[in-house]
Amino acid sequence: MKRDDDNGYLREALPAFVSEASEHLQQLEELLLQIEDDPHNRDLLDALFRCAHTIKGSAGIFGLDRIVQFTHHVETLLERLRRGERAFDPDLGTLLLRCADHTRLLLEHCASDTAIDDEAAGTGGALVAALREACGLPASVGDAAPPTPAATPAPTDAGAPVDAPAPADAAAPVDAPAAAAAAAPRDAATPTDDAWCVRVSFGADTFRNGMDPLAIISYLQGLGTVHAVQCAHARIPALEELDPECCHLVLEVRLTCPGGSAAIETAFSFVREDCDLSIERIAAPVVSQAAVDAAGRAAAGPTGCAAGAGATSADAAIAPTPSAPGDTTPEGSTLATAGGTAAGPGGKGTAPDATAADPGGKGTAPDGAAAGPGGGVSVPDGRGDGRPATGGDAAPRWIRVRADRLDNLIDLLGELVISSASASLIARESRHSALIEANAQVSGLVEEIRDGTLQLRMVPIGDTFARFRRVVRDTAAELGKDIHLALVGTDTEMDKSVVERIVDPLMHLVRNALDHGLETPQERRAAGKSPQGRLTLEASHESGSIVIRIRDDGRGIDRDRVLARARERGLVGTEAQLSDAEIVNLIFQPGFSTAHAVTNLSGRGVGMDVVRSNIEALRGTVAITSEAGHGACIEIRLPLTLAIIDGFLVGIGDSRFIFPLDSVIEVVEGGAAVLSGGDDCRCVTELRGQLLPVLDLRRLYEIESPAPPRRSIVVLRVGLQRIGVIVDSLHGQHQTVIKPLASIFRGLRGISGSTILGNGEVALIFDVASLADIATSSFEPSATNASRESA
Amino acid sequence: MARRRSLPDEVSIYTAASLHEQCLGWARRARRSPLEVDAAGVCEVDAAGLQLLVAFRRSLEARGIELEIQRPAHCLCAAAATLGLSQALGLAADGNDAGASR
C-alpha cells in the first residue's frame, strides 16, 4: 500500500474524503444537538452512530490511523447510547461535541499533512479517557486500545477447528478449544447479537484493480473484533498454474461488529463490484464455532471435513480430503454442513464452499461457491440485508461536481443568453416568420437551461442555519443564558456562492443577538418574560430575493442610547429629527458600537457596518426593526443568484437600463402628474391617493436628450418601501446576465452592474435599494413616513 | 543448495510477477525437503504476495517437499494471520499487530 502510485491515488482521493468527513462531522454535530432535545429518539441515535462510523470507516481506508483510533472510542460510546446501555445527557452531549471538534482538528491535520501538536494530543487523550469513562471502561487506554484488535489468534485462523473430521487429525480437537478460549474473553464483553459471518470470494481482478484483501480484513478488525478468519487456500492453484496477479482468495471471517452488516459492507465497498459477498448474522462466534464443531463431528466425518479447507496432505491443518472419501456428492455435503451449523440462528456452515465442494482438493472446483450453502444466501450484487441501512444516508443521490466547472458552465450560459437575445433580435428585424418562431423556441429552451443550471448551484440554507445551533448552544452556556434556537424555512434554497458569503455576517448577527439582545434568565424573569430566550433564524423567498430574518425576544434596541451614541460620535447632527426606524438602523453606521464593554463574543472589532457592507457586496440589504423590551428583528435581503436575473428593460434617451423584474410592481404609463420637482431629481407623485417618492433618472444621471412628452413611471418595491422612477420608454422583460462594473464605476450611485443586450449595446442594471435611498434620503420626514405607511 | 534463498523486501502485487518466476525456479531446482527460504527482510506484504507463497508451498508439497519460511518478518506473520493463512504457510501467528502490514 505504500507504493508511490497507490499513495498518489490515495492522495488524490484525500480531499474528497476530507470534505466528506467534514460533512459527516457537521451532520454529527447537528444530530447531537437534535438529540439534546429528543434524547430517546432511536432514529437519531442510529444516525449518529452511522455518522461516526462512516468517518471512522473511510479514515481507515486512507490509513488515517489517528482518526480511526479516536473515532473508535466515540463509536463505542455511541453504540452504548444506541443500545440504551447509557442514557444521553447534556454532559455527554458536550463531550461528544468536543470529540467532533477534535476529530475535525485531526482531519485538518490530515488534510494539510501536518503533525498534531502536544496540546491537541493532550486534548485527544483527555477526550478518550472521558469517553471510556462514559462507557464505563477504565479510563486508561493502555495497549488494549481496541481499534485494531489483536490480529486473529493463531489457532483460529486456519479453519482447523471446523474441519474436525478425521479422528486421525489431532490438530482439530486441540485447536477447537484453543479457538474458543482465545475468542471467549473478548466475546464476553461483546453482546452476541452483533456476531457476523462474512463470506467473500474476491474477484479475479481484485489485485489488478489495486485492492488488497489484506487491507480489507485489517479494516474489518477495526470495525469490531475479528474472531476467526479462514482462507480457502485450496482454491489457490499451484504455482505452475498460478497467475500471480489473479486473485483466488475466498475468505470467511467471523466477527462481532457493533456496526452491523451495513458497517461490514463498507469494508468491501471498493471491491463490491467484483466480489461475492455474503454477510450473515450468527449466534456468538464462539458458540457457533462450537456448534460448527459439534455439527462437524456429528455429521460423521465426511461432511464436516468437506467444510474444511482441505488441499494436500503434508500439513495437518490443510489436509482433509483423504479422510473424506465417502462423500461423493459435494452439494449434499455442503448442505449437510449448513444444516448442522444452523444450530445458531442464521448460522451457516463454514465459508469456503468451493473447497467443500471439491473433494479432489484441486482447489479449482467449478462454480463451487455457487453450489455451496452460500449459493442460497450470498448476494452477488451486494443488495444484501445490509443495504437498507446504508441506504439511509443515500436516499437523495448526489453527484459531486467541482465548483469551478459549474462556474464555467454558468459563464458560458451567460454568453448563450446574450447570443440568443441577439439572434432573436436579428430574427425579428428580418421579419422572417419561420426564423422568428424557431428563435422563440430556442429562447424558451435557453431560459429553461438557465433556470436548470442556476438550480444546480442552489443549496438549502438549512445546512448553514444548522451550524448556528452549536454556536447558540455554546455561547448561551458561556453567557449563562438559556436560549432556544428555532430554525424556520430551512429548505429555502439559495445560490451556494451567496450562502458561503453570508455565513460570516450571519454569525456576527447571531452572536450579537445572543450577547446584547437576549437577557439572562434573571433579567428576563424580572422583565416578566419566560426565562428561556428565543432566537429565530428564518429564511424565505420573497419577490425574487431571499429574506433572512434573525429575530430575538430580548431587550430590544434602546433608541435613546443609540441616538445618544450616534450624536456623541458625530454620526448625526444634534438637531436632526430621525424616525425610530432610522435610529435603530444607525447601528449599521461605521464606527458605531453601543456595547458597554467589548466582550469575548461580539464587538471583536467587526462592527455592524462591516456586516452591512458584506451584505451589500452581495447586492443585498439589511435592516433592523426593534421594539424596546420585546426584541429585535434583523432582516437581510439577498438576491437569489449572482449571475442572471430576469430584468425589465427601459430606455431613457438613448440609454438602456434594467430593473430587476421582481422589484417592479407596476408601471404607470404615460404622463403621470409629478407634483414637485424643482432642480432636484427627487419629486413626488400621487398614486391612488398616496404619495410616492419619484426619481427622475434623466436628471439624476444628467442624460442629455430632450424628454419625450409622455413619460412613464415604473413603481418599484424595496422592502416595505415603494418608489417610482420616471423613464422614457418601456421595452419589457429581458433575460439579464449580470456583468460586474469596472472598478472605475463602482462609485456610481444606483447602479449595480451591467449587461449586454442582443444588439451589442450595454445596459446598466439598477440597484433598486440604493435608488430608494436616493429617492427618500433627507426627504421631508412626512413624505417618507407617508410612503412607509402606505406600504 | 548452498546459495541462500530469500524473499524480497516486498512480497506484494508489485513483485508478484518476478517473485513468481523466482519461486518457479526454486521449485524446479528443489531436490530435498525442506526447502528453506529466508523471510527476514520482508517489510511489505499484501494478499497477492501471500497467495503466491501459498501456491509456492502447495507446488512443493505436491512433490513431497516442505517449504520452510525462516525468520519470518513480523509483518509477514501478521499479514498471514489476518488472512487466516498462518497454518497454510507454516508460520507461527504473530498476532500483535496486523495493522502493521498495511
Interface residues (C-beta under 8 A of the other chain):
Chain A: M1 K2 R3 G63 D65 T148 A150 A151 T152 P153 A154 P155 D157 A158 G159 A160 T206 F207 R208 D212 P213 L214 A215 I217 S218 Q221 G222 A228 V229 Q230 C231 H233 I236 P237 A238 L239 E240 L242 P244 E245 C247 H248 L249 L251 E252 A309 A311 T312 S313 A314 D315 A317 I318 G363
Chain B: I13 Y14 A16 A17 L19 H20 C23 L24 A27 E44 V45 D46 A47 A48 L50 Q51 L52 V54 A55 F56 R58 S59 E61 A62 G64 E66 A78 A79 A81 T82 L83 G84 L85 S86 Q87 A88 G90 A92 A93 D94 G95 N96 D97 A98 G99 S101 R102
